[in-house]
Amino acid sequence: LSHQSTFTRVLLVKYLEQTCVLKQVRLDRQDEGDRRRARLTLAHEVSMRRHFAHPGIQPVQAVFEDGGKAYIQSEYHRQGSLVQWLSSPPQSRQRQLQRRAELSGSSRRAYEIQSVFYNIARTLEYLHSRGECHGDLSPHNVLLHQDDRPVLINFDYRRGGDDGADCGVGADLQPWAAPERFDKSRFDKNKKHGTKRQRAAGDMWSFGAMLLTAMYDVDCSDTAKVSRVLFAEPKLGGVRIPSRGNERLRDLLWRLLRTDPSERMSVSEALEHPYFRVSAAADLFEQRNVIGIDTKRRMLEARMASFGRSRHAFEIRTKRSDIVLGVLSRLHEVNRFEMLKPFKVHYTDYKAQDEGGLYWDLMTEVFVRMFEPQHGLFECVVDDGDAPADGATYLPDPKCERMKDLRSVGKLLLRTIVDNLPVPCRLAPSVFKFLVGQRPTLADLERYDATQARNLSRLLRMENVESLGLDFSDVTESGDSSNNGSSSSNNSSTRLVTDANKHEYVDMYVQHTLVGRRRRQLNAIREGFRTINLDIVLSYFGGDDLRHMVCGVSELNAADIVAQLTFRGFSERSSTPGLLRAYVLSLSQDNLRRFLRLVTSKRALPAGGLGRHIIVQQCHDLSKLPVGHTCTFTIDMPDYQHEELLRNKMDTALANVDASGVDYV
């Protein structure tokens, strides 16, 4: 049922028509210290499961020894472990249809997963309140009754003994183990909290890791993928939570998956978190996830079709060297009818003919460059220690008075979804929420200012907050706590922050930082975005949906791009097609985006996919670099035949693609 660890493994056995679970503990180790720890492991497991009579802890049926190994016998549940339960297929077509409307990508519905994890948390609360912990929590060590009730198995002494002994991280636990398990010296400063509290904090990391993989369709059996997801960005002070989906879930995960155990939420706090106190069904409505993103995209396409599109082009003439101000000024007076025309681009300082690719290049370049400081439109928090791996996010600069330019930014955002054209947009998630009328949360502040978000999270965990001397004066000067225009509470700005109102203070701080300080600038962007009235359709969109439409698929899949490659002019004996496929599969995310831009002028895939093949056309001069024709999604490539030659030529082409590297004819 689970991977083998140092002393133990869990087996599924059948004897005399009875199926049961056996935990095997090896007592025949050669080293005396290993034999002692194995015996303690056995004693601890039996003691825990016999002493604590709780419906969430698997009881012991029998204990016996055979051939230098001890066995603990338990009842088998046909639904198997949490890994098997999550991957079990839907039972009906109706269930498949319901599943599409929900956050979870697994075969289980969101409310089912929520219920199972609530019961796991209740069991952990029972253990932690008695000074114990599980110490080996993973999807393999959770079994499911027929009624979906979870029970915990496989407690280990080496991960939960009173002396705090720990023999390292076993293979079964490694992807789910808290960071301090790999390097305890990093957290010596936290020993004042006691070893029991530290071990309980380790359980909470494992609980959060399991919940993240369950709700975001990460294959629990793929330990390498789980490790990449959980430990991709340790410098953020926690795991990078996916930007899509349930806000309450994202906030809970953010509080659970902190690399510093002293900042990690306890199980009692987790059970009181809004994620477990609000039903998944209510969340579907609140987060506008009742219908899936594909259905929303089709609704948007139908709405656009109802307007009709003019065949007459709207010409944009600008210098490529001054592309941001040139494009924004050209869009100042553009009305609804002109926004529905195809855009035709003419660079006055660059010789090229626009057959579609030049427009794609213009949109990409504008969104790449508009966030540069010299334009004075946006600001970001500069903090190298906490900057996300994919770069900082930006908000409108509250000092910016160029409202016409900001309205043009809104029009450009509108064009990206009108044309289903993904762009490298670095706007913070809270901007997209503002455009569709949703409130930002503490998790959104983390994507903009991780340091301040972490400070606020610490504030929420503190007791006797009054001693800090904080008041509401720094969050009420704009008099708002919502991007929807609802009034804030009529409290004095000099009101002190206390334990009773600290959650209100944090919420108002988030609203003020992300919206209140820059409301005029955000309103200007929204005014431009509403040049074409899409309010009826966008009322079904959440901020994450809109961001997905504007930015496209956030992480490129090399296999999907390779599947779109079609080769012309190459002989059947040529090795070049195979070499190019292997090269693309080996590319990093940054170079995948460069390859996509070389061929299509896009740096991301549209929400509905690329929609056409990429043609690789043979040319005959082996000395030439590959050349992309973005209007036709074609790349001219000599028949290199040799892996090293192809790799060198492609590396050179991709290294120059951000400067030019494409042909727009």
C-alpha positions in Angstrom: 0.0 0.0 0.0 2.9 2.4 0.5 6.6 2.6 -0.3 9.1 0.8 1.8 10.9 2.8 4.5 13.9 2.0 6.8 12.2 -0.5 9.1 8.7 -0.9 7.9 6.4 -1.5 4.9 2.7 -1.9 4.6 1.3 -4.9 2.7 -2.0 -5.9 1.4 -2.5 -9.7 1.9 -5.2 -12.3 1.4 -5.4 -15.4 3.7 -8.3 -17.8 3.8 -10.6 -15.5 1.8 -9.9 -12.7 4.2 -8.2 -9.5 2.9 -6.3 -7.5 5.5 -3.5 -4.9 5.9 -0.2 -6.0 7.5 2.4 -3.5 8.7 5.7 -5.3 8.6 8.5 -4.2 11.1 11.9 -5.7 10.6 13.4 -6.8 13.9 16.4 -8.7 12.4 18.6 -5.8 11.6 22.3 -6.4 12.1 23.0 -3.2 13.9 22.0 -3.2 17.6 20.9 0.4 17.4 18.7 -0.4 14.4 17.1 -3.4 16.2 16.4 -1.2 19.2 14.7 1.5 17.0 12.7 -1.2 15.2 11.4 -2.6 18.5 10.5 0.9 19.6 8.7 1.5 16.3 6.6 -1.6 16.8 5.8 -0.7 20.4 4.9 2.9 19.6 2.6 1.9 16.7 0.7 -0.7 18.7 0.5 1.6 21.7 -0.8 4.5 19.7 -3.5 2.5 17.9 -4.6 0.6 21.0 -4.5 3.4 23.5 -6.4 6.0 21.3 -9.8 4.7 20.6 -10.8 7.2 17.9 -12.9 6.6 14.7 -10.1 8.2 12.7 -7.4 5.9 13.9 -7.2 2.4 12.5 -7.6 -0.2 15.3 -5.2 -3.2 15.7 -6.7 -6.7 15.0 -3.6 -8.7 15.9 0.1 -8.6 16.5 2.4 -11.5 15.7 6.1 -12.3 14.9 7.4 -14.5 12.1 11.0 -15.0 10.9 12.6 -12.0 12.5 9.7 -9.7 11.4 6.8 -8.5 13.4 3.4 -7.8 11.9 0.5 -5.6 12.9 -2.8 -6.8 11.3 -5.6 -4.3 10.5 -8.8 -4.3 8.6 -8.7 -3.6 4.9 -11.0 -1.1 3.3 -12.0 -1.7 -0.3 -11.6 2.0 -1.3 -7.9 1.6 -0.5 -5.6 4.5 0.4 -6.2 8.1 -0.3 -4.1 7.8 -3.4 -6.5 5.2 -4.8 -9.6 7.0 -3.7 -8.5 10.3 -5.4 -7.9 8.5 -8.7 -11.0 6.3 -8.7 -13.2 7.2 -11.8 -16.5 8.9 -11.6 -19.5 6.6 -11.4 -21.8 8.2 -14.0 -22.0 10.6 -16.8 -23.9 13.0 -14.6 -21.0 13.0 -12.1 -18.5 13.7 -15.0 -20.6 16.8 -16.0 -20.7 18.0 -12.4 -16.9 17.5 -12.0 -16.2 19.9 -14.9 -17.8 22.7 -12.9 -15.5 22.3 -10.0 -12.0 23.2 -8.9 -10.6 19.8 -8.4 -9.0 18.1 -11.4 -9.2 14.7 -9.6 -12.0 12.1 -10.1 -13.5 13.3 -6.8 -15.7 16.3 -6.3 -14.5 19.3 -4.3 -17.0 18.8 -1.5 -16.0 15.2 -1.1 -12.3 16.1 -0.8 -13.2 18.9 1.7 -15.2 16.4 3.8 -12.4 13.8 3.9 -9.7 16.3 4.8 -11.9 17.9 7.5 -12.1 14.4 9.2 -8.4 13.9 8.8 -7.9 17.3 10.6 -10.3 16.2 13.4 -8.2 13.1 14.0 -5.0 15.2 14.0 -6.6 17.6 16.5 -7.4 14.6 18.8 -3.7 13.5 18.6 -2.1 16.9 19.0 -4.3 17.8 22.0 -2.9 14.8 23.7 0.7 15.7 23.0 1.1 13.1 20.2 1.4 13.4 16.4 1.3 11.1 13.4 4.8 11.8 12.1 4.4 9.9 8.9 1.3 11.5 7.3 1.0 10.9 3.6 -1.7 9.8 1.1 -0.4 6.2 1.5 -1.1 6.2 5.2 -4.7 7.3 5.0 -7.3 4.5 4.3 -10.9 5.2 3.3 -14.0 3.3 4.6 -16.8 2.6 2.3 -18.6 5.7 3.6 -15.5 7.9 2.7 -14.5 8.1 6.4 -10.7 8.4 6.6 -8.6 6.4 9.1 -4.9 6.9 9.8 -2.3 4.1 9.8 1.4 3.6 10.0 2.5 5.6 13.0 6.3 5.5 13.4 8.3 5.9 16.7 11.3 7.4 14.8 9.0 10.2 13.7 7.1 10.8 16.9 8.8 9.4 20.0 9.0 11.4 23.2 12.7 11.9 22.8 12.2 13.5 19.4 14.5 10.9 17.8 14.4 11.0 14.0 16.4 8.7 11.8 15.9 10.8 8.7 13.2 10.9 6.1 12.0 7.5 4.7 11.3 7.0 1.0 7.5 6.8 1.7 7.5 10.2 3.5 10.0 12.2 1.6 7.7 14.1 -0.8 5.4 15.0 2.1 7.9 15.7 4.8 8.2 19.3 6.1 11.4 21.2 5.1 12.8 21.1 8.7 13.0 17.3 8.4 15.7 17.7 5.8 17.7 20.3 7.7 16.7 20.7 11.4 19.6 23.1 12.1 17.7 25.7 10.1 15.1 25.9 12.8 17.2 25.7 16.0 15.8 29.1 16.9 12.4 27.5 17.2 13.3 24.9 19.8 11.7 27.2 22.4 8.4 26.0 21.1 9.2 22.4 22.2 9.8 19.3 20.1 6.1 18.2 20.4 5.0 21.4 18.8 7.6 21.1 16.1 6.4 17.6 15.3 2.8 18.7 15.3 3.8 21.5 12.8 5.4 18.8 10.7 2.0 17.0 10.5 0.4 20.2 9.4 2.9 20.6 6.5 2.1 17.1 5.4 -1.7 17.8 5.7 -1.3 20.9 3.6 0.8 19.1 1.0 -1.8 16.3 0.7 -4.7 18.8 0.4 -2.8 20.8 -2.3 -2.1 17.7 -4.4 -5.7 16.5 -4.0 -7.4 19.7 -5.0 -5.0 20.7 -7.8 -4.8 17.4 -9.6 -1.1 16.5 -8.7 -0.6 12.8 -9.1 0.1 11.6 -5.5 1.9 8.5 -6.9 4.4 10.6 -8.8 6.8 11.5 -6.0 9.1 13.5 -8.3 6.3 15.7 -9.4 5.0 16.2 -5.9 8.5 17.2 -4.8 8.8 19.8 -7.6 5.4 21.3 -6.7 6.2 21.5 -3.0 9.8 22.7 -3.0 10.0 24.7 -6.2 10.2 28.1 -4.4 11.4 27.8 -0.8 12.7 31.4 -0.8 9.1 32.6 -0.7 8.7 31.3 2.8 6.3 28.8 1.7 5.0 26.8 -1.3 3.8 28.7 -4.4 0.0 28.2 -4.4 -1.6 27.9 -7.8 -3.3 31.2 -8.7 -6.6 29.6 -9.8 -9.5 28.3 -7.8 -11.0 28.6 -4.3 -9.7 31.7 -2.4 -10.4 30.1 1.0 -8.5 27.0 0.0 -5.6 29.0 -1.3 -5.4 31.0 1.9 -5.5 27.9 4.0 -2.7 26.3 2.0 -0.7 29.4 2.2 -0.9 29.3 6.0 -0.2 25.6 6.2 2.8 25.4 3.8 5.2 27.8 5.5 8.8 26.7 5.5 9.3 28.1 9.0 7.3 25.8 11.4 6.7 28.6 13.9 4.6 30.4 11.2 2.6 27.3 10.3 -1.1 27.1 11.2 -2.0 24.7 14.0 -4.7 22.0 13.4 -7.2 23.8 15.7 -6.7 27.0 13.7 -7.1 25.1 10.5 -10.5 23.6 11.6 -11.7 27.2 12.3 -10.5 28.4 8.9 -13.3 29.6 6.6 -12.4 26.9 4.1 -13.8 24.3 6.4 -16.6 26.5 7.7 -18.1 27.3 4.2 -19.4 24.5 2.0 -17.7 23.8 -1.3 -21.0 24.4 -3.0 -21.2 28.0 -1.6 -17.6 28.5 -2.8 -18.4 27.5 -6.3 -20.9 30.3 -6.5 -18.8 32.9 -4.7 -15.7 32.1 -6.8 -17.8 31.9 -10.0 -16.7 28.4 -10.6 -20.2 26.9 -11.2 -19.3 26.6 -14.9 -15.9 25.7 -16.3 -13.5 28.0 -18.1 -14.1 26.3 -21.5 -17.8 27.1 -21.2 -17.0 30.7 -20.1 -14.7 31.1 -23.1 -17.5 29.8 -25.5 -19.9 32.3 -23.9 -17.4 35.1 -24.5 -16.9 34.1 -28.1 -20.7 34.0 -28.7 -21.0 37.5 -27.2 -18.3 38.8 -29.4 -19.9 37.2 -32.5 -23.1 39.1 -31.7 -21.4 42.4 -32.2 -20.1 41.6 -35.7 -16.6 42.4 -36.8 -15.7 45.0 -39.3 -13.4 44.0 -42.2 -11.9 47.5 -42.4 -8.6 47.6 -40.5 -7.7 50.1 -37.8 -4.1 51.2 -38.5 -1.5 51.6 -35.7 1.6 53.5 -36.9 4.3 53.7 -34.4 8.1 53.4 -33.9 9.1 50.0 -32.6 11.7 51.8 -30.5 8.9 53.9 -28.8 6.3 51.2 -29.0 4.6 51.7 -25.5 3.8 55.4 -25.7 3.1 55.2 -29.4 0.5 52.5 -29.1 -1.1 53.9 -25.9 -1.5 57.4 -27.5 -3.0 55.9 -30.6 -5.7 54.2 -28.6 -6.7 57.3 -26.6 -9.7 58.1 -28.6 -10.5 54.6 -30.0 -14.3 53.9 -29.6 -16.3 50.6 -29.5 -16.6 50.4 -33.2 -12.9 50.8 -33.9 -12.1 48.3 -31.1 -14.0 45.7 -33.2 -11.9 46.3 -36.3 -8.8 44.2 -37.0 -5.6 46.1 -36.0 -3.1 46.6 -38.8 0.4 47.5 -37.6 3.0 49.6 -39.4 6.4 50.2 -37.8 7.8 53.5 -39.1 11.4 52.5 -38.1 11.3 48.8 -39.0 10.7 47.3 -42.5 8.1 44.6 -42.2 4.7 43.7 -43.7 1.9 42.8 -41.4 -0.1 39.7 -42.2 -1.0 39.1 -38.6 2.4 38.3 -37.1 3.3 42.0 -36.7 0.2 42.7 -34.6 1.0 39.7 -32.4 4.5 41.0 -32.0 3.2 44.5 -31.1 0.9 43.2 -28.4 3.7 41.1 -26.9 6.3 43.9 -27.0 3.9 46.4 -25.4 3.1 44.1 -22.5 6.7 43.3 -22.0 7.8 47.0 -22.0 4.9 48.9 -20.4 6.0 47.8 -16.9 9.5 49.4 -17.3 10.0 52.1 -14.7 10.7 54.9 -17.2 7.1 54.8 -18.3 5.8 55.7 -14.8 2.6 53.7 -15.2 3.1 50.8 -12.7 5.0 50.0 -9.6 6.2 46.8 -7.9 7.8 45.8 -4.6 11.5 45.3 -5.1 12.6 42.6 -2.7 15.1 40.1 -4.1 14.6 37.8 -1.1 10.9 37.4 -1.7 10.4 38.0 -5.4 8.4 35.1 -7.0 10.5 32.9 -9.3 8.4 34.0 -12.3 9.0 37.7 -11.6 7.4 40.5 -9.7 3.8 41.6 -10.3 2.7 45.1 -10.8 0.0 47.5 -9.8 -0.9 51.0 -11.2 1.3 53.6 -9.6 -0.9 55.8 -7.4 1.2 58.8 -8.4 0.5 58.3 -12.1 -1.8 61.0 -13.5 -1.9 59.8 -17.1 -5.4 58.5 -17.1 -5.7 58.4 -20.9 -2.7 56.1 -21.0 -4.2 53.9 -18.3 -7.5 53.7 -20.2 -5.5 52.6 -23.2 -4.0 49.8 -21.1 -7.6 48.7 -20.3 -8.3 48.7 -24.1 -5.3 46.5 -24.7 -6.4 44.0 -22.1 -9.8 44.0 -23.8 -8.2 43.2 -27.2 -6.3 40.2 -25.8 -9.6 38.5 -24.9 -11.4 39.7 -28.1 -8.6 38.2 -30.2 -7.8 35.2 -27.9 -4.3 36.5 -27.9 -2.2 35.6 -24.8 0.3 38.2 -23.7 3.1 38.3 -21.0 1.0 40.5 -18.7 2.7 41.2 -15.3 -0.3 42.8 -13.6 -1.0 41.5 -10.1 -4.0 39.1 -9.7 -5.9 41.8 -7.7 -6.1 43.9 -10.9 -8.0 41.2 -12.7 -10.3 40.8 -9.7 -11.0 44.5 -9.7 -12.0 44.3 -13.4 -14.7 41.7 -12.6 -15.7 43.1 -9.2 -14.1 40.6 -6.8 -12.4 41.5 -3.5 -8.7 40.7 -3.2 -7.4 38.6 -0.3 -4.2 38.1 1.7 -3.1 35.5 -0.8 -3.3 38.2 -3.6 -1.2 40.5 -1.5 1.4 37.8 -1.2 1.7 37.8 -5.0 2.5 41.5 -4.9 4.3 42.0 -1.6 5.3 38.7 0.0 7.1 40.3 2.9 4.1 42.4 4.0 1.8 39.5 3.6 3.9 37.3 5.8 4.0 40.1 8.4 0.2 40.3 8.4 0.0 36.6 8.7 2.2 36.7 11.8 0.0 39.5 13.2 -3.0 37.2 12.9 -1.2 34.5 14.9 -0.1 36.8 17.6 -1.7 37.2 21.0 -2.0 40.5 22.8 -1.8 42.5 19.6 -2.7 45.7 21.6 0.9 45.8 22.8 2.1 46.7 19.2 0.3 50.1 19.4 -1.2 49.7 15.9 -4.3 51.6 14.8 -6.5 51.8 11.8 -5.2 55.2 10.6 -3.0 53.7 7.8 -5.9 51.8 6.2 -8.9 54.2 6.4 -7.6 57.3 4.8 -9.3 56.4 1.6 -12.4 55.3 3.4 -12.8 52.0 1.5 -12.3 48.3 2.1 -13.8 47.0 -1.2 -13.3 47.3 -4.9 -17.0 47.3 -5.4 -17.6 50.6 -3.7 -19.1 49.3 -0.5 -18.4 51.5 2.4 -16.1 50.5 5.2 -17.2 50.3 8.8 -17.8 53.7 10.5 -15.0 53.3 13.0 -12.5 56.0 14.0 -9.2 55.8 12.2 -7.5 56.0 15.5 -9.1 52.8 16.8 -6.5 50.5 18.2 -5.9 47.1 16.6 -6.8 44.3 19.1 -7.1 40.6 19.1 -10.8 41.0 18.5 -10.5 43.2 15.4 -7.1 42.1 13.9 -8.8 40.1 11.1 -10.7 43.3 10.2 -7.5 45.3 10.2 -5.7 42.8 7.9 -8.6 42.7 5.5 -8.7 46.5 5.4 -4.9 46.7 4.9 -5.1 44.3 2.0 -8.0 46.3 0.3 -6.2 49.6 0.9 -2.9 48.4 -0.4 -4.2 46.7 -3.5 -7.2 48.9 -4.3 -7.8 52.0 -2.1 -4.4 53.8 -2.7 -4.8 53.5 -6.5 -8.5 53.4 -7.1 -8.5 56.3 -9.6 -5.9 54.5 -11.7 -7.7 51.2 -11.5 -11.0 52.9 -12.5 -9.2 54.3 -15.6 -8.0 50.8 -16.6 -11.5 49.5 -16.0 -13.1 52.3 -18.1 -10.9 51.4 -21.0 -11.6 47.7 -20.5 -15.4 48.4 -20.7 -15.1 50.1 -24.1 -17.0 47.0 -25.4 -19.8 46.0 -23.0 -19.0 42.4 -21.9 -20.4 42.8 -18.4 -23.1 40.2 -18.8 -20.6 37.5 -19.8 -17.8 38.7 -17.4 -20.2 38.4 -14.5 -19.6 34.6 -14.7 -15.8 35.1 -14.7 -13.6 35.2 -11.6 -10.4 37.2 -11.5 -8.4 34.0 -12.1 -10.5 33.2 -15.2 -9.9 36.6 -16.7 -6.1 36.4 -16.0 -6.1 33.0 -17.7 -7.8 34.5 -20.8 -5.3 37.4 -20.9 -2.1 35.5 -20.1 -2.9 32.1 -21.6 -1.6 28.8 -20.3 0.9 29.8 -17.6 3.1 26.7 -17.9 3.9 25.4 -21.4 3.9 21.7 -22.0 6.7 20.8 -24.4 4.9 17.6 -25.5 1.9 19.7 -26.6 4.1 21.9 -28.7 5.9 18.9 -30.2 2.5 17.4 -31.1 1.8 20.5 -33.3 5.0 20.2 -35.3 4.5 19.2 -39.0 7.6 18.7 -41.2 7.7 19.4 -44.9 10.5 18.8 -47.4 12.5 16.4 -45.2 13.3 12.9 -46.5 12.0 9.9 -44.6 15.7 9.1 -43.7 16.4 12.5 -42.3 17.1 12.6 -38.5 16.4 16.3 -38.2 12.7 15.9 -37.3 13.5 13.6 -34.5 16.3 15.8 -33.3 14.2 18.9 -33.3 11.4 17.1 -31.3 14.0 15.9 -28.7 15.4 19.5 -28.6 12.1 21.0 -27.9 11.3 18.4 -25.2 14.5 19.4 -23.5 13.8 23.1 -23.3 13.3 25.1 -20.1 10.1 27.1 -19.7 11.8 30.3 -20.7 13.2 28.8 -23.9 9.9 27.1 -24.7 8.4 30.6 -24.7 11.2 31.9 -26.9 10.6 29.0 -29.3 6.9 29.7 -29.4 7.6 33.4 -30.1 10.1 32.6 -32.8 7.3 30.7 -34.7 4.1 32.5 -33.7 5.1 35.8 -32.0 3.2 34.5 -28.9 4.9 33.8 -25.6 2.0 31.7 -24.2 -0.6 29.4 -25.6 -4.2 30.8 -25.8 -6.7 29.4 -23.4 -8.2 27.2 -26.1 -4.9 26.0 -27.4 -2.8 27.0 -30.4 -5.5 25.9 -32.9 -3.1 25.2 -35.8 0.0 23.3 -36.7 3.6 24.6 -36.7 5.2 24.0 -40.1 8.9 23.1 -40.1 9.9 23.7 -43.8 13.3 22.4 -45.0 15.6 24.9 -46.6 19.0 24.1 -48.2 21.7 26.4 -46.8 23.2 24.5 -43.8 25.0 27.7 -42.6 21.7 29.5 -41.9 19.9 29.8 -38.6 16.3 28.7 -38.3 14.0 31.6 -39.3 10.4 31.9 -38.1 7.5 33.3 -40.2 5.0 34.3 -37.5 2.1 35.1 -39.9 2.0 31.5 -41.1 3.4 29.6 -38.1 6.3 28.4 -40.1 10.0 27.9 -39.3 12.5 27.5 -42.1 15.2 25.0 -41.1 18.1 23.4 -42.9 18.4 19.6 -42.8 21.1 19.7 -40.1 21.2 15.9 -39.5 23.6 16.3 -36.6 22.4 16.8 -33.0 25.2 19.2 -31.9 24.8 21.3 -35.0 21.0 21.6 -34.6 21.3 22.4 -30.9 23.9 25.1 -31.5 21.9 26.7 -34.3 18.6 26.6 -32.3 20.3 27.9 -29.2 21.7 30.9 -31.2 18.3 31.6 -32.7 16.5 31.5 -29.4 19.1 33.7 -27.7 18.3 36.4 -30.2 14.6 36.0 -30.5 13.7 38.6 -27.8 15.6 41.3 -29.8 14.2 40.3 -33.2 14.7 36.7 -34.5 11.5 36.6 -36.4 10.3 37.4 -39.9 6.9 39.1 -40.2 6.3 38.5 -43.9 
